[in-house]
Amino acid sequence: MASIHFLTWTQTGSLCLMVVIIYFYLNNVTLNITINEQPPIIILLFFLGIGVKIPIWPFYYWLTKTHVEASSFFSIYLSGFLVKTAVYIFSMLYPYFYNTHFDALFLGVLVMGIADSSIKMWHQTDVKKLIAYTTVQEMNMLVLPLFWATDASELVVSLFIVTHCLLSTLLFFTVDILTKRFHTRTVTNITGVIQVMPIFGVCMIITLLLFSGLPFTIKFFIEVSVFNLLLSLNPEITLFIIVIANWVGLIGFSKIWLNLLFGKPQIKEVVKDLTVREIIIYLLSFLMLVFLNYLF
């Protein structure tokens, strides 16, 4: 079923984009055409086609279903490359499809995506599905600055993409270790991890702090830049996003991981802690994030 959802929705998005390309070809349209000359149906097909791949609300359910069933390394590819590629393409082409008649509709869809995914983090039991909802939340948040394309917004979005690639890869790598050690990803079955795998527990804590935007980390500075940019453009929407994403969503995300780390241990058997190879992967990832922080 996950494969069917993945193929159906991604190919539907590709079909929409193919119609846009065929229209351009048949009408000899190039990207230097003036913005207002694009027909409304072409604008909608472009937004739907690329939005399914980002993914936007309400077309993101294929992503959460695929993440749950796919291997961790495919999830890393899906979240770290495929979704980010869609955002990059959107950032390059959206100015050519911009139309004020659809501005409110598209903004509403993105805000709904942020709100819906943030609320759904509260009742997840599969940590992989939880990470999938964080991807949905952040990708919708990432697209918002692109509606007001400036040099500052493009730089912030680029840094956000690179940072999220590293952080989502770390989270899926963490889930892969959990699955190999405990043969489950259900948080009700694995609690008190830090007591049976202390080194792994410390690496998880650092990963979660970095992902949560701890002050003076790279994600903290990027989120502040995004919110400052949005506040200058639309204060009402920005304040709503800050509340729903950084309070509601982050609390729901954190409580599940904290219960997994510090809850009453339910693990009876002896579990091997991180190997040298796994520790090196964590350390290299942390160093890359520190380097990004230095560059920023």
Buried (B, 14 or more C-beta within 10 A) or exposed (E): EBEEBBEEBBEBBEEBBEBBEEBBEEEEBEEEEEEEEBEEEBBBBBBBBBBBBBBBBEBBBBBBBBBBBBEBEBBBBBBBEEBBEBBEBBBEBBEBBBBEEBEEEBBEBBBBBBBBBBBBBBEBEBBBBBBBBBBBBBBBBBBBBBBEBEEBBBEBBEBBBBBBBBBBBBBBBBBBBBBEBBEEBEBEEBBBBBBBBEBBBBBBBBBBBBBBBEEEBBBBBBBEBBBEBBBEBBEEBBEBBBEBBBEBBBEBBBEBBEBBBBBEEEBEEEBEBBEEEBBEBBEEBBEBBEEBBEEB
